[in-house]
Amino acid sequence: MRITLNGQATDLDVDPAKPLLWILRDDLGLVGTKYGCGQALCGACTVLVDGQPVRACQTAIADIVGRSVVTIEGVSGKVAEVVQMTWTKLDVPQCGYCQSGQVVATIALLNANRKPTENDINDALSGNICRCNTYHRIRAAVHEAAKLLEA
């Protein structure tokens, strides 16, 4: 099975039903994508598949053969740089466990919509849980990134 992973063609010889999360973490050593709940409810395992956020814990590798996957290790471009910069500038993370999923989901949002409303942000990030409750800092970083991208 072949996918494009972080811009590189990647051949995988794994069980087709194996979740993408475990291929990333266990087989490929990309541990930035986190295991949170295993039920696609918390968002810690969010990656981009063809630019759309998906939960890697519930995505079988067979379902994404031939597609492009970007993990937190592979995010790049202007939107990714601005999002990561605002996360650092506003000191968003507390424990940091959910942050790779939050950042990836924010990059997908801002790639699709450079002027997100509160509802847009709610819709894009509602499935990403932060157990440290840093939602106010996350929202501030999304707004700041959107402003910087607009300028």
C-alpha positions in Angstrom: 0.0 0.0 0.0 1.3 3.5 -0.9 0.4 6.8 0.6 2.1 10.2 0.4 3.3 11.0 3.9 4.5 14.5 4.6 5.3 14.9 1.0 7.1 11.6 0.5 5.8 8.5 -1.3 5.7 5.9 1.4 5.1 2.1 0.8 3.6 0.2 3.7 3.4 -3.5 4.2 0.8 -3.6 7.1 -2.6 -5.1 7.8 -5.1 -3.0 5.7 -7.3 -2.7 8.8 -4.6 -1.2 11.0 -5.4 2.3 12.1 -3.2 5.1 10.7 -2.3 6.3 14.2 -0.5 3.1 15.0 1.3 3.0 11.7 2.5 6.6 12.2 3.6 6.0 15.8 4.7 2.4 16.0 5.8 1.6 12.4 7.1 4.9 11.2 8.2 6.6 14.5 6.2 9.7 14.0 5.0 10.3 17.6 3.8 13.9 17.3 0.3 12.6 16.5 -1.0 11.5 19.9 -3.3 8.7 21.1 -6.0 10.2 23.3 -9.2 8.2 23.4 -9.1 5.7 20.5 -12.7 6.6 19.7 -12.2 9.7 17.4 -13.8 11.8 20.2 -10.9 13.9 21.5 -8.9 15.1 18.4 -5.5 14.4 19.8 -4.8 12.1 16.8 -5.9 14.6 14.1 -3.9 14.6 10.8 -4.7 16.0 7.4 -5.7 13.6 4.7 -5.9 15.4 1.3 -6.0 18.7 3.4 -8.9 17.7 5.5 -8.6 16.9 9.3 -9.3 13.3 10.1 -8.9 11.2 13.3 -6.0 8.8 12.7 -7.1 6.4 15.5 -10.2 5.4 13.5 -8.9 5.6 10.0 -7.8 2.3 8.5 -4.8 2.5 6.3 -6.8 0.8 3.5 -9.2 3.8 3.5 -6.4 6.2 2.6 -4.3 4.3 0.1 -3.1 6.7 -2.7 -3.9 9.8 -0.6 -1.8 12.5 0.9 -1.3 12.4 4.7 0.3 15.3 6.7 1.1 14.9 10.3 2.3 17.6 12.7 5.8 16.8 11.8 5.1 17.5 8.1 3.0 20.7 8.3 4.6 23.4 6.2 3.8 26.6 4.3 2.8 30.1 5.3 -0.4 29.1 7.2 1.5 26.4 9.2 4.3 28.9 10.0 1.9 31.6 11.2 -0.2 29.2 13.3 2.9 27.7 14.9 4.3 31.2 15.6 1.1 32.4 17.2 0.9 29.3 19.3 4.4 30.1 20.6 3.8 33.9 20.9 0.6 33.4 22.9 2.0 30.5 25.0 -1.0 28.4 24.1 0.0 24.9 25.4 -0.2 24.0 29.0 0.5 20.3 29.1 0.7 20.3 25.3 -0.8 16.8 24.8 -3.7 18.0 22.5 -1.7 20.6 20.7 -0.7 18.7 17.6 -4.3 18.0 16.9 -5.3 21.6 17.7 -2.6 23.0 15.4 -3.4 20.6 12.5 -7.1 21.4 12.8 -6.4 25.1 12.8 -4.1 24.9 9.8 -7.0 23.1 7.9 -9.4 25.8 9.0 -7.2 28.7 7.9 -6.2 27.1 4.7 -9.9 26.9 3.8 -11.1 30.2 5.5 -8.7 33.1 6.2 -11.5 35.1 8.0 -13.1 32.5 10.3 -16.0 33.6 12.5 -16.6 32.3 16.0 -18.9 29.7 14.6 -16.3 28.7 12.0 -13.8 28.2 14.8 -16.3 26.3 16.9 -17.1 24.0 14.0 -13.5 23.4 13.1 -12.2 22.8 16.6 -15.2 21.4 18.5 -13.9 17.9 18.3 -10.6 18.8 19.8 -10.6 18.5 23.5 -8.1 20.3 25.7 -8.0 18.7 29.2 -6.1 21.7 30.5 -8.9 24.0 29.3 -6.7 26.4 27.3 -9.5 27.1 24.9 -9.3 30.9 25.4 -5.6 30.8 24.4 -6.3 28.5 21.4 -9.1 30.9 20.2 -6.8 33.9 20.6 -4.1 32.2 18.6 -6.6 31.3 15.8 -7.7 34.9 15.7 -4.2 36.2 15.7 -3.1 33.8 13.0 -6.1 34.9 10.8 -5.2 38.6 11.3 -1.5 38.0 10.4 -2.5 36.0 7.3 -4.9 38.8 6.2 -2.2 41.4 6.5 
